[in-house]
Amino acid sequence: ASMPVPPTWGFDQIEEAGQRFAVSLSKGHAEKCKWREGICPESISEFPATQSAVLTTKFKERCTALRNLPRLPEVDVPLVLEQLPDEVRQRIDSLAGMEALELSEDREYALTLCLIALFG
């Protein structure tokens, strides 16, 4: 969650408001709620909320559709990858490795394919 603050606030005011906001988030859950004093599962941030199996199926469908193109659009793979967090970069690298092995594709082609299938 986020909390907008006036641009005139100093660091101390923002810090104090943030602490109050965090307490209200925690105390806002019912006494027996599993999120009280805890953290929300990472899946809560997935919008739209979709099951992993559906996401995987849709990703594979996009990869298949992209392979039917005469050629993929040019993508500066190193530039795109360096913009991503390490965890995302590692997952994409893993996906590309599986795609390359599955269809005996060039690794650079597989990385481009994955990036386009994931990000459009």
C-alpha atoms as a printed R data frame, in Angstrom:
    type eleno elety resid chain resno      x       y       z
1   ATOM     1    CA   ALA     A     1  0.000   0.000   0.000
2   ATOM     2    CA   SER     A     2  1.079   3.557  -0.386
3   ATOM     3    CA   MET     A     3  0.353   6.771   1.417
4   ATOM     4    CA   PRO     A     4  0.582  10.094  -0.405
5   ATOM     5    CA   VAL     A     5  2.086  12.921   1.622
6   ATOM     6    CA   PRO     A     6  2.202  16.662   1.009
7   ATOM     7    CA   PRO     A     7  5.336  17.756  -0.878
8   ATOM     8    CA   THR     A     8  6.081  20.256   1.899
9   ATOM     9    CA   TRP     A     9  6.638  17.527   4.519
10  ATOM    10    CA   GLY     A    10 10.154  16.918   5.740
11  ATOM    11    CA   PHE     A    11 11.793  13.532   6.256
12  ATOM    12    CA   ASP     A    12 10.842  13.335   9.955
13  ATOM    13    CA   GLN     A    13  7.173  14.036   9.211
14  ATOM    14    CA   ILE     A    14  7.138  11.411   6.469
15  ATOM    15    CA   GLU     A    15  8.880   8.869   8.719
16  ATOM    16    CA   GLU     A    16  6.395   9.463  11.575
17  ATOM    17    CA   ALA     A    17  3.392   9.256   9.240
18  ATOM    18    CA   GLY     A    18  4.796   6.055   7.740
19  ATOM    19    CA   GLN     A    19  5.095   4.489  11.183
20  ATOM    20    CA   ARG     A    20  1.492   5.433  12.043
21  ATOM    21    CA   PHE     A    21  0.337   4.070   8.683
22  ATOM    22    CA   ALA     A    22  2.162   0.754   9.259
23  ATOM    23    CA   VAL     A    23  0.585   0.379  12.702
24  ATOM    24    CA   SER     A    24 -2.886   1.113  11.324
25  ATOM    25    CA   LEU     A    25 -2.403  -1.488   8.568
26  ATOM    26    CA   SER     A    26 -1.384  -4.105  11.105
27  ATOM    27    CA   LYS     A    27 -4.061  -3.287  13.672
28  ATOM    28    CA   GLY     A    28 -6.735  -2.967  10.976
29  ATOM    29    CA   HIS     A    29 -6.976  -6.759  10.687
30  ATOM    30    CA   ALA     A    30 -9.211  -8.785  13.007
31  ATOM    31    CA   GLU     A    31 -7.583 -10.218  16.126
32  ATOM    32    CA   LYS     A    32 -7.300 -13.746  14.671
33  ATOM    33    CA   CYS     A    33 -6.415 -12.684  11.113
34  ATOM    34    CA   LYS     A    34 -3.267 -14.419   9.880
35  ATOM    35    CA   TRP     A    35 -2.046 -11.150   8.322
36  ATOM    36    CA   ARG     A    36 -2.163  -9.263  11.608
37  ATOM    37    CA   GLU     A    37  1.441  -8.529  12.583
38  ATOM    38    CA   GLY     A    38  2.506 -10.490   9.489
39  ATOM    39    CA   ILE     A    39  3.015  -9.921   5.817
40  ATOM    40    CA   CYS     A    40  0.702 -10.507   2.913
41  ATOM    41    CA   PRO     A    41  1.594 -13.352   0.553
42  ATOM    42    CA   GLU     A    42  3.463 -12.207  -2.565
43  ATOM    43    CA   SER     A    43  0.615 -13.503  -4.750
44  ATOM    44    CA   ILE     A    44 -1.636 -10.685  -3.477
45  ATOM    45    CA   SER     A    45  0.256  -8.279  -5.727
46  ATOM    46    CA   GLU     A    46 -0.502 -10.249  -8.896
47  ATOM    47    CA   PHE     A    47 -2.980  -8.317 -10.987
48  ATOM    48    CA   PRO     A    48 -5.080  -9.717 -12.331
49  ATOM    49    CA   ALA     A    49 -5.035 -12.514  -9.780
50  ATOM    50    CA   THR     A    50 -4.386 -15.520 -11.993
51  ATOM    51    CA   GLN     A    51 -3.311 -19.044 -11.188
52  ATOM    52    CA   SER     A    52  0.228 -20.015 -12.174
53  ATOM    53    CA   ALA     A    53 -1.014 -22.784 -14.475
54  ATOM    54    CA   VAL     A    54 -3.065 -20.277 -16.465
55  ATOM    55    CA   LEU     A    55 -0.116 -17.879 -16.704
56  ATOM    56    CA   THR     A    56  2.149 -20.689 -17.911
57  ATOM    57    CA   THR     A    57 -0.370 -21.797 -20.529
58  ATOM    58    CA   LYS     A    58 -0.794 -18.243 -21.825
59  ATOM    59    CA   PHE     A    59  2.987 -17.752 -21.946
60  ATOM    60    CA   LYS     A    60  3.399 -20.963 -23.990
61  ATOM    61    CA   GLU     A    61  0.609 -19.852 -26.339
62  ATOM    62    CA   ARG     A    62  2.335 -16.511 -26.932
63  ATOM    63    CA   CYS     A    63  5.658 -18.280 -27.558
64  ATOM    64    CA   THR     A    64  4.021 -20.570 -30.118
65  ATOM    65    CA   ALA     A    65  2.383 -17.617 -31.867
66  ATOM    66    CA   LEU     A    66  5.693 -15.732 -31.958
67  ATOM    67    CA   ARG     A    67  7.488 -18.733 -33.467
68  ATOM    68    CA   ASN     A    68  5.040 -18.595 -36.382
69  ATOM    69    CA   LEU     A    69  6.279 -15.129 -37.347
70  ATOM    70    CA   PRO     A    70  8.803 -15.007 -40.191
71  ATOM    71    CA   ARG     A    71 11.159 -13.255 -37.763
72  ATOM    72    CA   LEU     A    72 10.992 -11.672 -34.338
73  ATOM    73    CA   PRO     A    73 11.201  -7.924 -33.848
74  ATOM    74    CA   GLU     A    74 14.656  -6.742 -32.866
75  ATOM    75    CA   VAL     A    75 15.155  -6.436 -29.132
76  ATOM    76    CA   ASP     A    76 18.271  -5.167 -27.370
77  ATOM    77    CA   VAL     A    77 18.283  -8.141 -25.000
78  ATOM    78    CA   PRO     A    78 21.234  -7.033 -22.808
79  ATOM    79    CA   LEU     A    79 19.711  -3.559 -22.383
80  ATOM    80    CA   VAL     A    80 16.306  -4.961 -21.398
81  ATOM    81    CA   LEU     A    81 17.802  -7.532 -19.020
82  ATOM    82    CA   GLU     A    82 19.972  -4.982 -17.224
83  ATOM    83    CA   GLN     A    83 16.834  -2.979 -16.382
84  ATOM    84    CA   LEU     A    84 15.255  -5.924 -14.562
85  ATOM    85    CA   PRO     A    85 15.778  -7.033 -10.957
86  ATOM    86    CA   ASP     A    86 18.118 -10.014 -10.522
87  ATOM    87    CA   GLU     A    87 15.294 -12.398  -9.576
88  ATOM    88    CA   VAL     A    88 13.306 -11.559 -12.722
89  ATOM    89    CA   ARG     A    89 16.429 -11.785 -14.887
90  ATOM    90    CA   GLN     A    90 17.203 -15.256 -13.488
91  ATOM    91    CA   ARG     A    91 13.646 -16.460 -14.112
92  ATOM    92    CA   ILE     A    92 13.728 -15.199 -17.703
93  ATOM    93    CA   ASP     A    93 17.106 -16.837 -18.248
94  ATOM    94    CA   SER     A    94 15.681 -20.108 -16.941
95  ATOM    95    CA   LEU     A    95 12.609 -19.824 -19.197
96  ATOM    96    CA   ALA     A    96 14.793 -19.061 -22.201
97  ATOM    97    CA   GLY     A    97 16.985 -22.063 -21.431
98  ATOM    98    CA   MET     A    98 13.961 -24.351 -21.361
99  ATOM    99    CA   GLU     A    99 12.609 -22.860 -24.595
100 ATOM   100    CA   ALA     A   100 15.989 -23.220 -26.316
101 ATOM   101    CA   LEU     A   101 16.335 -26.851 -25.257
102 ATOM   102    CA   GLU     A   102 12.741 -27.713 -26.096
103 ATOM   103    CA   LEU     A   103 12.979 -26.590 -29.695
104 ATOM   104    CA   SER     A   104 16.737 -26.603 -30.346
105 ATOM   105    CA   GLU     A   105 16.689 -22.828 -30.697
106 ATOM   106    CA   ASP     A   106 19.543 -20.368 -30.429
107 ATOM   107    CA   ARG     A   107 19.738 -18.968 -26.879
108 ATOM   108    CA   GLU     A   108 19.586 -15.328 -28.055
109 ATOM   109    CA   TYR     A   109 16.462 -16.153 -30.076
110 ATOM   110    CA   ALA     A   110 14.947 -17.863 -27.016
111 ATOM   111    CA   LEU     A   111 15.707 -14.841 -24.797
112 ATOM   112    CA   THR     A   112 14.120 -12.492 -27.344
113 ATOM   113    CA   LEU     A   113 11.128 -14.802 -27.621
114 ATOM   114    CA   CYS     A   114 10.665 -14.895 -23.841
115 ATOM   115    CA   LEU     A   115 11.008 -11.142 -23.424
116 ATOM   116    CA   ILE     A   116  8.409 -10.447 -26.114
117 ATOM   117    CA   ALA     A   117  6.065 -13.160 -24.784
118 ATOM   118    CA   LEU     A   118  6.308 -11.746 -21.268
119 ATOM   119    CA   PHE     A   119  6.390  -8.002 -21.895
120 ATOM   120    CA   GLY     A   120  4.936  -7.594 -25.377
